[in-house]
Amino acid sequence: LLTWAKNLTDKDIKRDKAIEKTTNHDVKAVEYFIRENLKKFKLQSLSSWVHWGLTSEDVNNLAYGLMVNYAVKTVILPQEKKLLTVLADLALANKDAVMPARTHGQLAVPTTMGKELAVFADRSLFFLTKA
C-alpha cells in the first residue's frame, strides 16, 4: 500500500477529483478513492476501516503539523537568522552607548545598548536552537 501511495499518478488524482465532485468533500473523496483501490490488493474486507483512520480531523491535524514544520524551516528560521545578524551588528555598533538600566521597575547600574542587544540576541538564539 505504501508503494502504491508513493506512486500515484495524474490519473489517480483526476479520479479522486471526480469523486470529490460528487461528494463535495475532499477527505471523503480520498476515503472513497482508497476504498476503490483496496480491491486491487484484495483488501476490500478492510474498506470499512478506512473512515476510522481517515476523518477530516485526522487529516487536518497531520496537515497542520506539516505546514507549521515547513513554515518554521523555510520562513521563520531563515528570518530569525537574519534578525540575529542585524542584532549582532547593532550590538557591536552600540557597544559603547551608555544607557540607564532598570531592574524591578527601578533604576539600576548603567549598562550599554550593545550589551543589552547582545543579551536579547543570545536569548533569541536559545529559542532558535530549540526549533
PECOR-V766700 format. One record per residue. N is the residue number from 1. RES is the residue in one letter. PHI is phi in whole degrees, 0 to 359 (999 if undefined). Layout:
n:N res:RES phi:PHI
n:N res:RES phi:PHI
This chain:
n:1 res:L phi:999
n:2 res:L phi:294
n:3 res:T phi:298
n:4 res:W phi:300
n:5 res:A phi:297
n:6 res:K phi:288
n:7 res:N phi:248
n:8 res:L phi:298
n:9 res:T phi:248
n:10 res:D phi:300
n:11 res:K phi:298
n:12 res:D phi:295
n:13 res:I phi:297
n:14 res:K phi:296
n:15 res:R phi:296
n:16 res:D phi:300
n:17 res:K phi:295
n:18 res:A phi:294
n:19 res:I phi:296
n:20 res:E phi:298
n:21 res:K phi:297
n:22 res:T phi:273
n:23 res:T phi:271
n:24 res:N phi:59
n:25 res:H phi:207
n:26 res:D phi:298
n:27 res:V phi:289
n:28 res:K phi:298
n:29 res:A phi:297
n:30 res:V phi:296
n:31 res:E phi:303
n:32 res:Y phi:297
n:33 res:F phi:297
n:34 res:I phi:296
n:35 res:R phi:302
n:36 res:E phi:303
n:37 res:N phi:280
n:38 res:L phi:299
n:39 res:K phi:300
n:40 res:K phi:301
n:41 res:F phi:255
n:42 res:K phi:54
n:43 res:L phi:241
n:44 res:Q phi:300
n:45 res:S phi:294
n:46 res:L phi:267
n:47 res:S phi:299
n:48 res:S phi:290
n:49 res:W phi:272
n:50 res:V phi:299
n:51 res:H phi:297
n:52 res:W phi:302
n:53 res:G phi:255
n:54 res:L phi:219
n:55 res:T phi:273
n:56 res:S phi:303
n:57 res:E phi:293
n:58 res:D phi:301
n:59 res:V phi:291
n:60 res:N phi:297
n:61 res:N phi:302
n:62 res:L phi:293
n:63 res:A phi:296
n:64 res:Y phi:297
n:65 res:G phi:299
n:66 res:L phi:295
n:67 res:M phi:294
n:68 res:V phi:295
n:69 res:N phi:300
n:70 res:Y phi:297
n:71 res:A phi:296
n:72 res:V phi:299
n:73 res:K phi:288
n:74 res:T phi:260
n:75 res:V phi:239
n:76 res:I phi:294
n:77 res:L phi:296
n:78 res:P phi:299
n:79 res:Q phi:291
n:80 res:E phi:297
n:81 res:K phi:295
n:82 res:K phi:297
n:83 res:L phi:298
n:84 res:L phi:296
n:85 res:T phi:296
n:86 res:V phi:297
n:87 res:L phi:297
n:88 res:A phi:297
n:89 res:D phi:297
n:90 res:L phi:295
n:91 res:A phi:298
n:92 res:L phi:294
n:93 res:A phi:294
n:94 res:N phi:246
n:95 res:K phi:296
n:96 res:D phi:255
n:97 res:A phi:279
n:98 res:V phi:286
n:99 res:M phi:213
n:100 res:P phi:289
n:101 res:A phi:258
n:102 res:R phi:225
n:103 res:T phi:216
n:104 res:H phi:52
n:105 res:G phi:79
n:106 res:Q phi:239
n:107 res:L phi:298
n:108 res:A phi:227
n:109 res:V phi:301
n:110 res:P phi:304
n:111 res:T phi:225
n:112 res:T phi:240
n:113 res:M phi:299
n:114 res:G phi:300
n:115 res:K phi:296
n:116 res:E phi:294
n:117 res:L phi:294
n:118 res:A phi:295
n:119 res:V phi:297
n:120 res:F phi:299
n:121 res:A phi:297
n:122 res:D phi:297
n:123 res:R phi:293
n:124 res:S phi:294
n:125 res:L phi:298
n:126 res:F phi:303
n:127 res:F phi:290
n:128 res:L phi:297
n:129 res:T phi:285
n:130 res:K phi:274
n:131 res:A phi:285
